[in-house]
């Protein structure tokens, strides 16, 4: 019931929270019949909530840690959203594991009724750009459902969730859906050798999931790859005729960068170490002077001049009243969300989930409060509705123009440095060129 009440608002929240979002091959899930969705899990509750809204209208349910289900209203709320508890031994001990019999029974019933259920195949949530080993609970659930109800049309659909800046507001999410795996194809072997067949299923599933995500072999290369992506993106996109707003192109680009780095770690470790040193020094200098890499990109220099800077400043001045109105309509819940999340959430995997959840609640309360205050003063429902509409519209304008304002201040900073420290800017430009050359030599 709760899902049906809030689904449209949650869809709106996800659309605002992410700068861009895309799902590929959604048709694999928009089918009749029981489906188990095997998904990676880098971002706590954000993963299933965002995916559920992007795949809508099919209703998805998913398994979550059983220790989150406290007695009373919490359990009622979670279950009304379609969340099913599953217990790990580290969460509920042996008593918790016994409760999983009920969980498996509920899952089997849902699948019998042609429902779709998300399971996090890695068994834990860690914010890494790689697929961790899959847990044996996945085939137990899959083949357990077959044993219970002989679901001949049961399929397992692998899904890869890929984020840019997963812990940050206004990042991107790319949901990559793979081809379904028909479980009926395993049943003949399962009847004679169940343990071997379940292991074989995991062996087959892992590469199917791995190809759907950006998989970095070693975590210590994540910063290096993020730096290369930022410096090299435009050149690569131009050469391959990619579009900067296409998240599928972005996935292909990141996969290519990662493949080069993964291979170089085995074949050219010293060159890779030197590249890591170069990128670290370059980005440390950028951060020290509050600069972004695009300001030093040769192809952007036509727009990095005082003429363009003052035109951008003029746009900022003209739109300032609307920007200030947007701040009035959104600053308090935005700031409160940031303060609460920063103070209370210490685990990075939960940061985005709480940021979105707390923000969605506070904004809902804040806009309702504005409505009732304006209505009581004006004694007009229509005027109050108009006031709220303007608040939302200007808040969205504030959201979208903020990057433009930040880039404008960046242009002025780099112009000031070009005037006062030209040798320093030339040195950074040379370092940038050297990083691109060094990376291309790794191929």
Secondary structure, DSSP 8 states (H G I E B T S, - for coil): -HHHHHHHHHHHHHHHH-SEEEEE-GGGTSSSS-EEEEE--SSHHHHHHHHHHHHTTS-EEEEEEGGG--TTHHHHHHHHTTEEEE--HHHHHHHHHHHHHHHHHHHHHHHHTT-EEEEETTSS----SS-----THHHHHHHHHHHHH--TT-EEEEEEEEEESTTSTT-EEEEEEEEEEEGGGGHHHHHH-HHHHHHHHHHHHHHHHHTTS---SSGGGHHHHHHHHHHHHHHHHHHHT--TT-HHHHHHHHHHHHHHHHHHHHH-HHHHHHHHHHHHHHHHHHHHTT--GGGG-GGGGGGSSHHHHHHHHHHHHHTHHHHHHHHHHHHHHHHHHHHHHHHH--SHHHHHHHHHHHHHHHHHHHHHHHHHHHHHHH--HHHHHHHHHHHHHHHHHHHHHHHHHHHHHHHHHHHHHHHH-HHHHHHHHHHHHHHHHHHHTT-
